[in-house]
């Protein structure tokens, strides 16, 4: 950083005047670590740990706040258990309570005490506070919008928490932290504003084109950005299509599920972290069904994933369960199914309705429903769609 010794001594005196244990040497060390992430993004978790130690925080979170149509997205957490708020996170985080209030006070990179944004007198009645802050056991916090929306389409925020430490943060802590905001802002700009090419590296391109399964990459706008040769052949056959950039099938019910799954892969805060995915059965008249598998493209660097050109991949498999002679015995062996239960499970995965199954078997629909309930219990699945997905996976 090139700071002179006189600067260090002056800063040390300033920190001492605030009663803080933090020193200018600490500040310089953390700043250097921040800029090191430009070349080594894997360092971000340790940088967050350094910032927490520097600020005397028990835990911290770097995240993309919800702005406009973009969902909140946790990027890195340090000693912060989000489990108590997982169920309410997608809905309540979209309120952007702290972000909105911080922007009302300043459009620049700036840090605020939690109580400056949501006063203590308001906290007990504030739904965001009760659903998102209290369950974490936070006693005091600092919220910093280190990359405001005016900087570009990818704002980033930092929250620091004191959970075990009963001493609340003060404006002195804010004053000591704020020099780092400029460093964080610059380092993030280098990573988020860099031109990210959607051109695959040579080796990856060869692998992508060699995949025998039709594969389509979906960008942040939900549109198809790249197809491999197998997918191009599938599109030429007319079994599926790309209309206005959107992956399209003729099964309207399946299309709704596909659209919802793609949206979840793009915007769901946890999809890239936990590698979530969906398997959807697409029925076709007088033909075997298609299995559409949608999976998030995980990024080793969550910061870069915010601006990544490809967000998820679609694989399309042609359903041919009846030609897989090993499938019935495999299902029966793994889950203890009877011959009748095995046939019904395969019929469901082939896209046949309850009425079609009951007619083919010469039994009542209510009998088939009862058998399906038994199937769900034996396979530990909750819905017919989950059962179908399970059968599909075992068929290949």
N, C-alpha and C positions, 0 to 999 in steps of 0.2 A: 504493500500500500504506500510505502515511501513516506510515512509520517515521521517527522523529526522528533528528537528527544524532547524539545521544548513543548511540542504539542502534547506529547505523552504526559509530561509533568503537569501541564495546565489542565489536561483532561482528568488526570488522577485527582487533582485538587478539587475539580468540579464535582466528581463523583463522591469524594470524601465529604464535601459540603452537604450532599444530600443524605449522608448517613448510609450510603450503599456500599456493599462489599465488592461491587463491580469496579473494574479498573479499565483504563484506556488500553492496556495491554490485552485484556480480555476482549475488548471491542475489536481491536485489530486482528486478533486471532480468529474470531468468529467471522469477521468480514472476509478474511482470506479463504476461509472454509466455504463461504457462500459462493465466491467467484470460482472456486474449484469445481463446483457442480456443473459449470458450463462444459468442461471437458469430461467430467465423470458424474453423470446424473445419478448414479447409484449412491452418491454421497448424501443426497437430500435427507434421508432419515437421520443420519448422524449430525447433519447441520441443524435440523430441528431440535435434536437433543442438546446441542451446544447452545442454541438460542434459549432453550428452557433453563439450562444451567446458568447462563449469563443473566437472565432476568429473574432468577429465583422462582421459577414456575415448577409446579409438580408435574404438569403435563401440557401438551400443546397439540394443535391441529392446523395443518396447512390445507386449504380447501378452495374449490371454486364456488363462490356464492351464487345463488340462483339469480339470474338477471334475464328479464324478458321470458323467452320460452326455454331457456336452458335450466336444467335441474341442478340442485346443489350436488357437488361431487367431492367427497373426502379424498385427499391425495396422500397425505402422510400424517400419521398420528404418533405421538410419543407419550407413553405411559398414560394413555387415555382409553378407557374401556367404553366403547360406544354401545355395548350390548343393551343397557337399560333403555336406549332410545331408538333401537333398530326398527321396531314396529312403527313408531310414529315419525321416524326421520324423513321418509319421502314426502309425507303430507305437510308436516309442520316446518320442515326446512325451507319449503317453497315460499313461506311467508316473508323470508328475507328481512326479518325484523331488525336485526342489528345492522345489516348492510344499508337498508333504507334510511335508518336514523343517522348512521355515520355519514352518508352522502348528503343528508340535509344539513349537516354541520360543516362538511368540507368535501370538495371534489378532488382534493389532492391526497396523496398517500399520507395517512395520518393515523395515530393510535388514540384510542379512547378507553377509559375505564368502563366496565360494564354498567356501573351505576350512573355514569354520565349519559348513557344511551337509554337505559331502562331504570329510572329512579327507584330506590327501595320502596317508596310508597305505592308504586305501580306494580311491582313484581308479583305480588300475591294474586292480582287480578289479571295479569298478562298471560294469555294461553301459551305463547311461545316460551316464556320463561318457565312456566310450570311443566310443560311437556318436554322441553329440550335442555334446559339448564339445571333445574332442581334435581332431576333423576341422576345426573352425573355427580352429584355431591359437590358442586362447585361453590366455594365460599367467596371467591374473588376472581375477577377475570379482566383480561385486556383484549380488546378487539382492534385489529389493525387491517384496514383495507390497503394492502401494500401495492396492489396493482388495480387502480380504479378503472371503471368502464371507459373513461375518456382515453385510456391508454390503448385500447383496442378491444377486440371481441372476446378476450379471455381474461376477465378479472380474476384476481387471486387474493384471498384473505388469510389472515393469521389470527388464531385465538390462543391465548395462554391462560392457564388455569392454576389456581391454588386450591387444592382439595384437602390435603393433610395439613398444610401450613395455615394456621388461623390468622396470621398477619395479612391484612388486606393490601393489595397493590395500591400505590399512591401515584400522584402526578410525577414524583421524583423517579419512579420506575419507568414511567412513560418517557420522561426526558432522557433517561439513559438508553432506552430502547430505540428511540426514533432515529438516531444516526444509522442504524442497521437497515431501516426501511428503504433508504435510497439504494443501498447495496443490493437488497433483495429485489427491488424494482428493476435495477439494471440487469441482474443475472437472469431474472425471469423473462425480461424482454428479449434477451439473446436467445433464449430457448423457445419462447412462444411465438415470436415474430419472425423467426427464421423461415425462409421459404422452404416448405416441406414438399418435396416432389412426390407425386404419386407413382413415379417410375420405380419398379421393383429392382433391387440389386440383381446382377447377372445370375448368380447362383440361385437366388430365390425365384427369379423369373423362370428359370429352367425347371425348377421343381414344381412351380405353380402350373406350368403348361403341361407337365408330364403326368399330373394327377388324372387318373382315368375317370374319376367321378366329376360330373358337372359342378363347377364352383364359380360363384359370383361374389365379388367383393362389393360391400355397401359403404358409401361414404357418410359423412356427418349429416348430409342433407337427406339421407334415406334413399338415395338413388344408386343404381348400379354403376360402379366406377370402373370395373374390370371384369372380364370373363375369360375363362380358360378355353382351349379348343373343344373340350368335352361339353362345356356349357353352350358354346356357339352351335355345336351340332344339335343339342337339345332344343335350342331356340329355333333353329331351322326346321325342326320336325313339327313345330307348332304345339308341342305338348305344354309348354309354358311360353311366356312372352315378356318383353320389356316394353311398357307403354309409358311414354313421358318420363322415362328413366326409372319407373317403378317396376319391380318384379311382380308379375301378374299371373294368376292361375284362373281356371274357369270355375272352380269350386268356390262360390261366394262365401260360404261359411268358413272355409279354410283361409280364404284371402283376408278376412277380418283378423283371424288369429295370426297370420303371417305379418300383417301390418303392425299389429300390436307388439309382436315379438321383436320386430326390427326397431320399433320406437323404444322398446325397453332396453335393447342392446346399446342403442345410441345414447339414451338419456338416463337410464337407471344408474344411480350413483354406485351401485355395488356390482354391476354386471362385469366390468373389466377386472375388478378385484377378485371376484370369486368365480370368474369364468363361467357365468351362467349361460344357459342355452335352452332351445326349444326344439321339439320334434313334432311336426304337424303332418297329419295324413291328409292328402289331397285326393278326393274321389274323382274318378273319371267314368263317364258312361261306357258301359260294355268293354271295360279294360281294367287291368290291375291298377291299383292306386299308386300315387307317388308319395314318397316320404321326403319332406322338406326339413332339413336340419339347419337351424340358425344358431350360430355361436359367436360370442363376442371375441374380438381380436384383442388378446391381452397385450399390454405394453409393460416392458420391464421398467420404463420410466414414465410414471403416471403424469408428470408435468408435461412431457411431450405428447402423451396420449390425448390431452385436452385439445390439441390442434392437429391430431393425426388425420391424414386424408382417408384412411380406411378404418371403419369402426367395427364391422362384423362381416362374417362370411356365410353364404348360403350354399349348402350342398344338397343336390337333388338326386335321390335314389329311386329307381323304378322298383315298385313293390312286386315281388315274385315269390311270395311266401309259399304258395302251393308247390313250387318247383324245388323247394328246399326240403329234401326228404328227411334230413336230420332234425328239422325243427320240432315236429311233434314229440319225438322221443326226448329231445333236449328239454322241452317245456315240462313234460311229465316227470322227468328225472329230477329237475331242479326244484320244482314246486309241488310235487306229489299230486299232480292233476290226473283225473280220470280221463278216459278216452273222449268222453262227451265234452268235458270241460276244456280239453285241449283243442278240440275242433271249434268250439265256440270262441275261444280266445283268438284263434287264427282267423276265424270269420270276421270278428270285430276289427282286427288289425287290417284285414283286406278292405274294410270300408263298408261292410254289409250292415244293414239296419237290423233292429230287433225283429221286425216283421219278416224280413227276408230270411233271417236265421230260423225263426220259429216255423215258417212255411216249409223250408228245406228239411227241417228235422221232424216235421209233423207233430209239433208240440205247441202248447199255448204260449203266448207272449209272456204271460206271468211266470211260466215255468222257466223261460229263458232268463228273465230278470232275476229270479231266485238263484239260478246257476251263476249268473254274472256276479252277484253279491258274494257268493262263495269264492269265485275266482279272485275278486278284489282282496278278500281276506287272506287267501292262500299266497298271493303274490305281493302282499303288503303294499298295494296301490289304492289310491282313494277314488279315482275316477276312471271311466272307460278310456279316456284319452291317455292317461298314464299307463294303463294296461296295454293299449295298442303300441305305445312307444316302447314299452318293455319287450313286447313280442318282436317289434321291428329290429331292435338292437340284437336280439338273439338269432335273427334270421340271416345275418350277413357274416 
